[in-house]
Amino acid sequence: MFKTRLLSGIVLVIILIATVGYGGNLLFGVLAVISLIGMGELYKVVDVQRKALGVTGYLGALVYYALLYTDRMEWMTAFTILFLVVVMAVYVFTFPAFRTEQVMVTFFGLFYVAVMLSYVYQTRMLPDGGVAVWLIFLSSWGCDTCAYCVGMLIGKHKMAPRLSPKKSVEGGVGGVLGAALLGALFSLAMNQWGGADVDPLFYAVICGVGGVISQIGDLAASAIKRNHNVKDYGKLIPGHGGILDRFDSVIFTAPVIYYLAWLIG
């Protein structure tokens, strides 16, 4: 199991470096596909993934990515209202095929998965996005790794025993500090070998904040699974689970890093 998880993790990192490093249309397309898969995993939890409500959600995600690609984000408010109207129309004209919970998850899923993940692409497209985009993964996956290591060594006090019994307060603090350290080291490396000119303190703060948010994202995904007695969202990534199991923290971190990078930049 460990070897499978390690191997799939290495493959995932290679794909990540290739797509995020290249950016542009490649990254945009990969994120769109990942978003649709992730929405399918979430919709499966409430059994709408292959039904009218699920299809409505997928079409909404495609429209959103079309707006993003054509730089028509000023239409976002109108799109949100229209999407809600269409979802409710499916609900009422197929009544009583769906429950209220299924309708709400359909609407929520578009923003929770597709919109939030799209901020990886939006961060990459910032003037310094080629460097800043990596802070998303340093503060999410880096925090997760550091939290695990610290928690295994000195973890005693449970952070959220009903959601994730293995997570500790000590591990959470270690994860945030570890993410901040990774951000500072990353900035020094980029300044030295990447021709960048970034302040290590700024990147440490960004990654530290991102580390806090990433843990909320991780626990939020766990809460949804607990409420529906689901162990993993999927089996797409061997040893890790589904897209949402691996990108749960990235989903929350990406928008935060984008706006922090935009403000500081």
ABEGO torsion letter per residue (X at the ends): XAAAAAAAAAAAAAAAAAAAAAEEAAAAAAAAAAAAAAAAAAAAAAGAAABAAAAAAAAAAAAAAAAAAAGAAAAAAAAAAAAAAAAAAAAAAAOAABBAAAAAAAAAAAAAAAAAAAAAAAAAABAAAAAAAAAAAAAAAAAAAAAAAAAAAABABBABAAABAABBAAAAAAAAAAAAAAAAAAAAAAAAAAGBBBBAAAAAAAAAAAAAAAAAAAAAAAAAAAAAGBABABAABBGAEBAAAAAAAAAAAAAAAAAAAAAAX
